[in-house]
């Protein structure tokens, strides 16, 4: 999931994050875009609307995610340092204008909240800006080598000759973007900012998959399928072979140059895994933790919260061992659930069908627990073949605000032995309903709040919500199979262990192998799952800590509300309080819930 403060290339070119946060890396070069901060108006909302319009003018990809198709639909935009500086200047100058001209105490409650959220977003961004060159442009998680093609395949719609030509133009422009990012990666490597050596085979594999497929690669195949779906009127004027020519003349040579650069870097890449090895690495990690968790928790405090949570969940797992009659140690039970054939699918279709059935059953129960329901459809799709080897196990892409694109729950079925039946239920609830799809559909449709709130993100909020809904499913009567409930606990344990291994890698200087061993000893997940997760945490430092920190806060607030309100506690009203404001830092979430408790108690 994404975060609006994490727009910079220090975390790579994250198209997945861009889907959550419209405030993505600057991507327009037009000199006629006005860069001065919007002028204050009697209505604070107009300041935010003006900011959003200027930010969109800088970002063709943000427009596409929003469903906006205009003269920029054929462009990628500018990925240069100068473009990045323009976007940061826009954010900070808008924040300065807001602070100088508006007094939160004189604003309406909703405008005062928007003021605080924009102010906090600008502060998080400013704290991270000094480290904007610290991230990896190309890695296995969010690297541009796979994310840019994924954008074309999943976001660029073709329903006319004009949009088909725009696709061809983007294929042609892909070469310049890849070259720009290759040069940036080369500069960072010269400054000592390289991912560990084991990352490069994944990146190289993504590149070679595209190149080896020739004219049948995933991009060209997608283009042909979209064009073939047009009727005769829509397809008038489409030049046959234009996409192939654009690929071979522009994109393919750039990918070949990128491949050579990745092989060069692989030979000089470090073997240490954590970002502690970077200049000011400790300060960088602390800034990342503050951004993702929206707290002032130290790495050592987060590490201890993780250890405590792991111990608690292990105790709950032993109760399930007793329930199913397993005799042996917890680690032996882990090995049993990790290796026994009964816990895995032998074909993709069965996995997808069961996930669909679980979501259908959940959808039918939602009105009992939620007053506000998602208005967008949800679809399940396997991760595309060209990137499934390197992609994560599951993720969600939010719907377009105009209804032109549904919410999409992606599952990575590259290796079915990494996708346990025991985890299927909790994973579907987290990514789909009542997790990310419900939360993001509601957020996208919050028409009465500024765009930065409708389309931005706070990781501890959104991922905390996703993890919270896994346990909420049990409260709703699901996980009737004890092994599925064990899978739910396994998923929570996974997020608790993340607190330990993420801080272990980046603060305590653990090696990848030490982190892998910790998960092997303390979780039931299969080896492939464990290795892919640790490799994610290495290249995406800090982000994984947000899940458990956010979930613990939501559970704390719900328990507080239940205790104080007693029989007057309404879980549907509680969920409305959490969801109706959109993403907020955890401290503001707590204020919102406390205000609701006071109001409900007085009523």
N, C-alpha and C positions, 0 to 999 in steps of 0.2 A: 504494500500500500504506500501511498505517497504522502508527502508533507509539503505544504506550500512554502515553508521556509527553506526547504532543501531544493532550490532551483538550480544550484550551481553545478558546474562540471566537476567539482571536487567529489561528487558521488557518481560521476559517470552520466551518460545520456540515458536517462531513465524514462522510456516511453510509458512503461507501466505506471510510474509515479506521475507522469504527465496526465494520465487518464484521471487520476485523483485530484491533481492540483493544476489548475489552469495556469497558475503562475509558473510556467516552465521556463527553461533556459531561453533567452532571447533568440529569436529566429527570423528577424527581418532586417534588411539592410537599407530600407528606404530612407533617404535623407530628409524626406518631407514629413516624417512622423514627428509631431510636436513632442519634445521631451521635457518641457517645463512642467512642473507639478500643476495639477488642476487648481484653479482659483476657488477659494471658499465661497460657499453659497449659503443661503439661509437654511437649506436642507442639506444636512450632512450626507444623506444618501446620494446626492448628486456628485459630491466629491468622490465617493467610492465608484459611482458609475463612470465618471470621467477617468479615474485610474484604470478601471477595467477595460474601457475602450482603448486607452493608450497601450495597455499591456497586450491586448489582443492584436493591435496594429503591429506589434513587434513579433507576434508569434503565429505564423500560419498553422502550426500543428495544434496549438490550443484551439484555434478556430475550428479545425477539423473535428477535434474531440467534442466540441460543443455542437457540432452539426451545422456550422456556418460554412457556406460555400460562396466565395466571392472571387475577386481577381487573384487572391493569394492561394487558391486551391491547387494550383499547379506548382507551388514553390515549397521548398524546405525552409528557407530562411538562412540566417546568419548564425554560425556557431563560433564566432570569434570572441576573443577577449573583449574587444570594444563593445560588442553587442551585449555581453554579460554585464559590463559596467553600466551600459545605458539602462538596463532593467533594474539594477540595484539602485542607480541614481533616481529612477522613477519612483521606486518604492520608498526610499528614504526621504525624498523631497515631498512626496505626498504625505508621509507621516509627519514631517515637520510642519507642513501647512495645517494639517489637522490639529496638531498640538498647539500651534500658535493662535488658532482662530476659534477653537471650540472648547468649552468647559464641560467635562462629562457630568458635573453636578447639575448643569442646566439643561441637559438633554433628556429626552424620553428614555424610559427604561431600555427599550430595544436599541435606540441609537447609542446610548451609553455603553451597552454591551458590544456593539459593533466597534465603537471607539477603542475599547479595551482590547478587543481581539485583533484589530489592525495594528495597534500599538505593540502588542505582544509579538505578532508576526514579524514586524519590522525589527524588533529587538533581537529575535532569534536569528533572523537573516543577517543582521549586522555582526552578531557574535560569530557566525560561521564564515562570513565573507573573507576574513584574512586567510582562511584555509581552502579557498576555492580551487587551488591547484593541487590539492592533496589526494584527490580521488583517482580512481583508475578509469580511463576512458573506455578501455576494452577489458572486459572480464566475462566470466561465464554466467553472471546473474543478470546484469543490466547493460551489457556492452552494446555499443552502437552497431557492431557487426551483425547482430541478430535483431536488435530492437527496431532499427530502421526498416528492414524488410517486414517485420511483424506489423509495423504501423501501416504500411501499404496494404498488407493482406487483410488486416482486421478493421481498419478505420477508413481507408479511402474507398468511398462508394463510387460505383460506375453505373449510371442509369441514363446516360446520353453520350452522344459523340463528344461533347465538350468535356465531360468528366473523364471519358476514356483518354482524350488527348492530355488532360491534366495528369493522369496516371503516367502516361508516356513521358511527359515533361519531368515528373518527379523521378522516374527511372533515369532519365538523362542527367538530372541534377544530383543524383545520388553519388556520382563520381566525385564531384567537387566537395560534397559534404564529407565523404570518407577521406579524401585527401587532407582536408582541413583538420579533421580529428586525428588522422595519422600523424600529421606534423605536431599537433598538440601533445600526443602521446610520446612522441620522440623527445620533445622538449622536457616533459616531465621525467622521462627516463634519465635524461642527462642530469637532472637535478636530484636524482635518487628516488623518485616516486615511481616505483614499479610494483606490480603485484608479485606474489611469490612465484617461483618457477613452475609449480604444478598447475597454475592457472592457464598457462599458455597453450597446452594441448587442447583444452576445451575451446578456446577462442579460435585456434587454428582449425579445429574440426568444423566449427560453424562456417568459417570462410571456405574451407575446402569442400564442404557439402554443397554450397552454392556454386562454386566454380566447376566442380566435377559433374554437376548435373547439366552443364552447358545450357543449351536453349530450352531445356525442360526444367530449369530450376524453379524454386517455389514462387518467386516473384512473377516470372513470365507465365507460369501455369495459372496463377491466380488471375492475372490480367486476362488471359484467354477465357477462363471460365466466366468471369464477369461480363466480358464482351459477348460471349456465346449466349448468355442469359437475356440479352437485350432483344426486343422485337425489331422487326425490319425498319420501322420508322425511327426508333431510337438509334439504330446502328448506322444510319445514313451518314456518310462522310468519314467513317473510321478507316484509316489507312492500314491495310494488312501488313504485318511485319514491322510496323513502326516501333513497337515496344522491344522487339528482338534487336533491331538496329541500335536503339538507344542503349540497351544493356551492353551490347558488344563494343560500342564505340566509347562509352563513358563509364558505366558502373564496373564492368568486368576488369578493365585495366586498373582501376582504383583499388578494387579488391585484391588484385594480384600484387600491387604495391604494398597494401596493408599486410598481406600474407608474408611478404619478404621482411617487413619491419617487425612483425610479431616473432618471426624466427630469429631475427637479430637480437631482439630483446630477451628472448628465452635463454639465449646463451649467457647473458649477463645478469639475469634476474636473481634476486636474493632468495635465500632458503628460510629466513625468519618470516613468521606469519603475521605478527601483530603490528599495528600502526605505531606502537611505542618506538619503533626503529626510525620513524620519520623525524625530521626537524620539528621540535615542539609537538611531538606526537602525543605526549601526555595532555597538553592543553587542548589539542585537537579532539582527543577522545572525550574529555570532560565537556567540551562544547557540544559534541554529538549526543552525549547522554542527556544533557540539559535540553537539547532540542527535541529529542525523540520522546523523553519521558515527561517533559514540561515540569520537572522537579529540580531540586538542588541536591538530590541524592548523590553521594560520592560513589566511585567505583567499588570501594570496599563495602559500603552499605548495601549496594545492589547485590554484590556477591553474597553477602550474608543472608539477605532476603531469599535469594535463590536456594542456598543450602537449607534454610529453615523450611521452605516450601517443599523441597524435595523430600525431606524427612516426613513431613505431614502426609504427602500424597502416597509415599511408600506404605504408611500405616493403613490408609484406605484401601490400597491394593491388596494388602494381606487379608483384609476382610473378604474380598472377592475370591482370593485363593481358597479360603475356608468354605465359601459358598459353593464353589464348583468341586470341592473335594480334592484339591491338588495337594499332594504331600511332597514337601521339599522346601528349599529356600526360595526367597523372592527372585534371586538371580536365576535359579533353575526354572521358575515359572516364566521369567522373561525369555529364556532360551526356548522353552516349549512354545510359547505364542509367536516367537520370532521364526521358528523353523517348521512347525507342523503344517502339513499341506492343507488342512481343513480351513486355515485362516487366510488363504489366498485364492484369487481367481485364476482361471486358466485361459480366459479370453476377455478382451476389452468390452465387448458388447454386454456381458453379464455385469461388469462393474458399472457401466453407464446406466443400465436398466435399473439396478438396485439403488443407485444414487437418485435417479429420477423418482423412484417410488417413495423413498424416504422424504424427499422434498415435497412431493404431492401430499403426503400424510401430514407433514408439518404445516403446509399452507392451510389445510383445512382447520387446524387448531389455532391459527394466529389470532382470530378475533377475540378469543378468550383472554388473551394476554396483551393485546395491542389495540388501542383505539385508532391509531393511524397506520394504514397499511400501504405497502408499495403499490405504485400505479403502473410500473413498468414490468413487462414480461421478463422471465429469467430462462436462459438456455444453458445447457451443459455441453461443452465441447472438449475433445482431447487436444492437448497441445500439438501444434503442427510438427510434422516429422523433421523439418530442417533444424528445429531448435529444441526438440524434446530431450536430447541427450544432456544438454547443459541447463535447461530450465528447471525451476523449482517444482515441487510435487503438486502444488495447486495454487491458484490465484484467481482474482476476480477483476473484471473490467466493467466499469460503471456504464449505465445507459446514457445515450445522448439526451439532452434536455428537451429536444423537439420530438422525441419518440421514434426517431429514425433508426435507432440501434438499441437492442435489448441489453439488459445486464447479462454478462456472460461469466459463467463459472467454468474455468479451465482446470482439467485434471491431467496430470502427466502420467500417461500409461506406457511410457517407454519400457519400464521394467515392472511388471505386475508384482514382483516379489518385494517391491518397495511400497506397495499400496495395499496394506493389510485390510481385510474385511472388518476387523475389529475397529479400525479408525474411520471407516467410510461414513458412518452416521455423524460423528462429531465434525468431520471435515466438511461435510455437506452443509451442516447447520452454520458453521463458521463462515464459509465463503458465500453461501446462498441465503437460506432463510432459517432463522430470523437474524442472520449475521450481516455480512457486508451488503448483500443485495437490498435487504429491507432498509438498512441504515442509509445507504447511498442513494437509493431511489427516493426516500423521503427527503434527504438533504438536497438532491438535485431539484426537487419540486418545491422547495421553500421559496416561493416567488416573492415574498415580502421581506427578504433579507438581502444585503448587498451581494454582488456576484462573488466576491472573494470568500464569503462564507458558504455560498451554495456550491462552489467548485473547488475550494481549498481543502486542506486536510491538517489534522493534528494526529500524529501517529498513535500516541498513547490512548487517545479517544477512540479512533476507528478500530485499531487492533485490540484495544482493551474490550471494546464492544464485541468484536468477533469472538474472542475467547470467553467472555461472559455468556454469550448465547449458547456456547457448548454446554455449560452447566445448566443454563435455563432449560435446555431440552430435557434434562432429567426432571426438573421441577414440573414440566409439562406432561410427564408420563411416558417419555420415550426411553430408549435404551433398555427395553424389556429383556434382552439377552444379556446375561451377566458379562459375557465376553465383549459385547459392544460397550457396556458400561466400563469395563476394564480399558477398552480402547479410548473412551472419553478421558479417563484418568491418565492414560498414557499420553494423550495430547496435552493435558494440563501439565503433567510432569515434564513433557518436552519443553514447554514454555518456561517452567521453573528452572530447568537445567540450563536453558539459554542464559539466564542471569549469571549462572556460574561460569559457563564456558566463554561467553562473550567478554566478560571482565577478566577471565583467566587469560584469554588470548591477547587482549589489547592493553591490559593493565598489569597483570601478574606475569606476563611474558611466557605463557605456556606455548608449546609447539602445537601444530595441528594434530600430531600423533597423541599428545597428552590429552587434548580436548576430545578427540575421538574415543580414547580409552575411558574417559569419564562418562560419556554417554553410553558406551557399551556396558559399563558396569552398573549404571544407574537407571537405564531406560530399557523398555522392551523392543525398541525399534530395530529393524534389520540393518545389517552393516552398510548396504548401499545408501539407505536413508540417512544414516548417521554421518557417513562421509560427505554426502552432498550438503547436509545441513552445516557441518563445520566449515566446509568450503564457502558456503554462503556467508557465514558470520565473519570469516576472514576478510572478504572483499566488501562487506556491507556493515562496517562496525557500528555498534550501538543500536541499530534499528530493532534488533530482535529483543532487546530488553523492554521495549514499550508494551508488549502484549501483556505480560504478567503484571507489570506495574499498573497499567490501566485497568485490568480486570480486578485486581485486588481493591482498587479505589471504588469501582462501581459496586462490588459486593459489600464493601464497608458502608457505603452510602445507603444501599438497600436495607442492610441490617439495621442501620441507624433509624431509617424511616419506619421500618416495621416495629422496632422497639418503642419509638415515641408515639406512633399513631395507633398501634394495637389493631383493634377491629376496624378502625377507619382507614387502614392502609389499603390502597388500591394499586395493584401492580401495573394496571394499564396506565393510570395517571403517572406513576413513577417513570415508566418507559417514555411517556410523552415528555416529561421534564428532561430526560437525558437526550432525546432525539430532536426535540422541536427547535433547539437553538443551533443545530448543526455542530460541527467539530469545535470543541473548546479545550483550553488547557485544563488539567485536572483540578487546579485550585478554583477555577471559575465554575467547573461542574459541581464542585462541592458547595459553593455559594448558592448556585441555582437550586440544588436539592434542599439545602437548609432553609432557603426562603420558601420553598413549596411546603416543607414540613411545618413551618411556622404558620403559613396561611391555612393549610389543611387542618392543623390542630385548632386554630382559632375558629374555623368554620364549623 
